[in-house]
Amino acid sequence: MNVESQDHQALVQWAADCAERVLPWFERPHSGDDRPRRAVEAARAWLRGELEVGAARTAASAAHEAAREAAEDPAASAAAHAAGHAAASAHMAAHAAHAANYAISAVSHAAAREAAEVTASERDWQQLRLPEHLQATVKGPRRG
């Protein structure tokens, strides 16, 4: 992808914005790990001319490492990867699309987790209100 300087900057800004929107899904469960946040900040610092590409790439690598360490939580991992690609887009504009795609993945994983939690909560609520002697007669989705 060969882009003009102004377009490259616009893509980096967009990638940083996309990644920042989903950072809470990483930061809530990993409050002591600021590597993804630092990657987004690195992308913005590069835009302001305050950071060299090499330093942005280093921040990107650190965010990707955080993503690998958070692999057990797909939403958190995707959010960290989004941040890593936002910083990497300072080096290569093509990374901006990856930042956006990982942000969508983070949202998707978080929504699936929330849907599963809401479904389980509703199932529990229903079961608590159904008389025990009738539970065997009710055929519905059961946990287990």
N, C-alpha and C positions, 0 to 999 in steps of 0.2 A: 504494500500500500504506500504509494508515494503521494503525500499531501503537502499542500502549501503550509507555511509556518502558521498563518492565522487559523487555518482549519485544524492543524495539529493542536494548537492551543485550545480551540473550541472542543475538540474531542477529549483532551485531558480534563478540561473543566467538567464536561458531561460525565466522564467516567468517575471522577471524584464525587460528583453529586449522586450518581447512581449508587456507588459504594457506601457513601455516608448514610443514605436512607436506610440501609439494612444493617449497619454496624450494631444497633442495639441487640440484634439476635446473637451477635458474638459477645458483646460487652456484658450483657446480663449474666450469662453463666461463667464468663471468664473475666471478671472485673479487674483482676490484677494484671491482665495482659494487654498492653497498649500497642502492640506491634501493628495490628490492622489500622488503628486510629493514626499512628505515626505514618503509615503508608499513605493514607489519604492526605494527611498534612504535607507529606513530602511532595505529592503531586501538585498541591496548591503552591507550595514554596517554589517548585520548579517554574510554575506559571508566573510567579512574581519575579523570577530571575534571582532568587535567593539560594538556589540549590542546583548543583551540577547533576547531570544525568546519572553519573555513577552513583551518587548518594541516593538518588531516587530508586535506582535498581537495587541497591542494598536494602532499602526499606521494603521494596516489593518482595525480595527474597525472604525477609523476616516475616512478613505477613503470610506468605505461602507456607512457611514453616509452622506458624501458628495455626493455619488451616489444617495442616496434616496432623498436628497434635490434637485438634478438636474433631477429628474424623468421626468419633462416636456420636456427634451431634451434627447431622447434615446441614441444618440451617446455619449454625455457627460457622461450620467449615466453609460453606459457600459464601457467607458474608466476608470472612477473612480472605478468601480467594478473590472476591470482588475488589477488596481494598488493595490486594497485591497487584492485580492487573491495572487498577487505576494508577498506581505509582509507576508500573512498568510502561504505561502508555506515554510517559515522558520520553522514554527511549524509542519506542515504536508505537505509532498511533494505532496500529492494528489491535493492540491490547485493550483499547477502549471498548470494543465490542465484547470482549471476554468479560470485562468488568460488568457490563450491563447484563450479560447472560448469567453470570454467577449471582448477581443481585436478584434476578428473576427466580433462579433456583433457590436462593435463600428464602424468598417469599413463599414459594411453593412448598418447601419443606416445613416452614413454620405454620402455614395454613393447614397442612395435612396433620401436623402434630396437634394443633388447636382443635381441629375437627375430631380427631380421635379422643381428645380429652373431654370435649363437650358431649360426644356420643357416650362415652363411659359414664360421665356424670348423670346424663339423662337415664341411662339404663339403671344405674344405682338408685336414682330417685324413684323410678317406677317399681323396682323390686322391693324397696322399703315400704311401699304403699300397698302392695299386693298381699292379701292374706296368705300366710305360709301354706295353708292346706290347698290353695288354688294354684300355687306356683307350678306344679307339675302339669296342670291342664292348659296353661298358657304357653303356646308355642310361638316364640319370637326370637329375635336375635339375642343370643346369650354371650356373655363374656366367657372366655375360657379356652 
